[in-house]
Amino acid sequence: MKLIYLIICFCVISLSKFVFSQTIAVVNIQSLIEHNIYYKEIIKDMEINQEKYLKKFELKEKELSDILKDLEQSKLILNETEINTQIDKYNNELADFTLTVEKFNLHYQDQVINIKQIILNEIFMLLEKYAIEHEVDLILDSASYLIASNSIDVTDSIKKKLQNINLKLEYTNFEKN
């Protein structure tokens, strides 16, 4: 699919040069997002926030491990019905724990996606302004081409403008329902 897209873009760009001259620019969007100071700060804050949950998860995991050990030892003492009851209880606790961990991971994954989308929207607005001011006809992401001259790379210019914008990035804490 990317190859078809690349071929179509190449044909359009090549053929349009015969009609009129085009101004092209390239930007590394991934770099702009990952090196943004506000993004780095919120991710660091998010990691600190996650630590308290990770400690709780470790304690619960140890508790479940201890329960499993106790189950193994009590197989000699308890009858089959009691063992099955204990196993069912353990399996329910394990399933609840696994579901909670999955919800935790999805929650923070969604938070990061939302934060990246906010930054991406700002980048698009800056690129739009840049294209108008510098009469650029086409701006490509660095992931969309193979080789380009550094002279058409506008990443640094956009990075400087993005740093001057005070992004209000937020996330919500994970709360077990």
C-alpha positions in Angstrom: 0.0 0.0 0.0 2.8 2.4 0.9 4.6 1.5 -2.4 1.5 2.4 -4.4 1.1 5.6 -2.5 4.8 6.4 -3.1 4.5 5.7 -6.8 1.4 7.8 -7.1 3.1 10.7 -5.2 6.2 10.4 -7.4 4.2 10.4 -10.6 2.1 13.4 -9.5 5.2 15.4 -8.5 7.1 14.4 -11.6 4.3 15.2 -14.1 3.3 18.4 -12.4 6.8 19.8 -12.9 6.2 20.0 -16.6 3.1 22.1 -16.0 4.5 24.5 -13.3 7.2 24.6 -10.7 6.3 23.2 -7.2 7.8 24.1 -3.9 8.1 21.1 -1.6 9.0 20.8 2.0 9.7 17.9 4.4 9.0 17.7 8.1 9.7 15.0 10.7 6.5 14.9 12.6 7.6 12.0 14.9 10.6 14.0 16.0 8.6 17.1 16.6 6.3 15.2 18.9 8.9 13.2 20.8 11.3 16.1 21.3 8.6 18.6 22.4 9.4 19.8 25.9 5.7 19.7 27.0 5.3 16.2 25.7 8.4 15.1 27.6 7.2 16.7 30.8 3.7 15.2 30.7 5.1 11.7 29.9 7.5 12.0 32.8 4.7 13.1 35.1 2.5 10.3 33.8 5.3 7.7 34.6 5.6 9.1 38.1 1.8 8.8 38.5 1.8 5.2 37.3 4.4 4.1 39.9 1.9 4.0 42.7 -0.4 1.7 40.6 2.6 -0.5 39.6 3.5 -1.0 43.2 -0.1 -2.0 44.0 0.0 -4.4 41.0 3.3 -5.9 42.3 1.8 -6.5 45.7 -1.4 -8.0 44.3 0.8 -10.3 42.0 2.8 -11.4 45.0 -0.4 -12.0 46.9 -1.8 -14.2 44.1 1.5 -16.1 43.9 1.2 -16.8 47.6 -2.4 -18.0 47.2 -1.3 -20.3 44.5 1.5 -21.8 46.7 -1.0 -22.2 49.5 -3.4 -24.0 47.1 -0.6 -26.4 46.1 0.2 -27.2 49.7 -3.4 -27.6 50.8 -4.2 -30.2 48.1 -3.0 -32.8 50.6 -5.3 -31.6 53.4 -8.5 -30.5 51.7 -11.0 -32.6 49.9 -11.8 -32.2 46.2 -14.8 -29.9 46.7 -12.9 -27.5 48.9 -9.9 -27.5 46.6 -12.1 -26.7 43.6 -13.8 -23.9 45.5 -10.3 -22.4 46.4 -9.2 -22.8 42.8 -12.3 -21.0 41.5 -11.8 -18.2 44.0 -8.1 -17.9 42.9 -9.1 -18.0 39.2 -11.6 -15.2 39.8 -9.1 -13.1 41.6 -6.5 -13.7 38.8 -9.1 -12.8 36.1 -10.0 -9.6 38.0 -6.3 -8.7 38.4 -5.6 -9.3 34.7 -8.5 -7.2 33.6 -7.5 -4.4 35.9 -3.9 -4.4 34.5 -5.3 -4.5 30.9 -7.6 -1.5 31.7 -4.6 0.3 33.2 -2.5 -0.2 30.2 -5.2 0.8 27.8 -6.0 3.9 29.8 -2.5 5.2 29.7 -2.1 4.2 26.1 -5.2 6.3 25.2 -3.9 9.2 27.3 -0.6 9.2 25.3 -2.6 9.0 22.0 -4.7 12.0 23.0 -1.7 14.0 24.0 0.1 13.2 20.7 -3.1 14.2 18.9 -3.1 17.6 20.5 0.5 18.2 19.6 -0.2 16.9 16.1 -3.0 19.4 15.6 -0.7 22.3 16.6 1.9 21.0 14.2 -0.6 20.9 11.4 -1.6 24.5 12.1 2.0 25.6 12.1 2.7 23.8 8.8 -0.4 25.4 7.3 0.9 28.8 8.2 4.4 27.9 7.0 3.0 26.7 3.7 1.1 29.9 3.1 3.9 32.2 4.2 6.6 30.5 2.1 4.3 29.5 -0.8 5.0 25.8 -0.3 2.8 23.6 -2.5 3.4 20.3 -0.8 4.7 19.2 2.6 5.6 15.6 3.2 6.3 13.8 6.4 9.8 12.3 6.6 8.2 8.8 6.8 6.6 9.3 3.4 9.7 9.6 1.2 13.0 7.9 0.7 15.6 10.6 0.1 15.4 14.4 0.1 17.7 17.3 0.4 18.2 18.8 3.8 17.4 22.2 2.3 13.7 21.3 2.1 13.5 20.0 5.6 11.5 22.4 7.7 11.5 20.4 10.9 13.8 22.8 12.8 11.7 25.8 11.8 8.5 24.2 12.9 10.2 22.9 16.1 11.2 26.5 17.1 7.6 27.7 16.5 6.1 24.8 18.4 8.4 25.5 21.4 7.0 29.0 21.6 3.4 27.7 22.0 2.4 27.0 25.5 0.7 23.6 25.1 -1.7 22.7 27.9 -1.3 18.9 27.9 -3.3 17.0 30.5 -4.1 13.4 31.3 -6.5 11.7 33.6 -5.3 9.3 36.4 -6.3 5.7 36.2 -9.0 4.9 38.7 -10.1 1.3 39.1 -13.8 1.1 38.6 
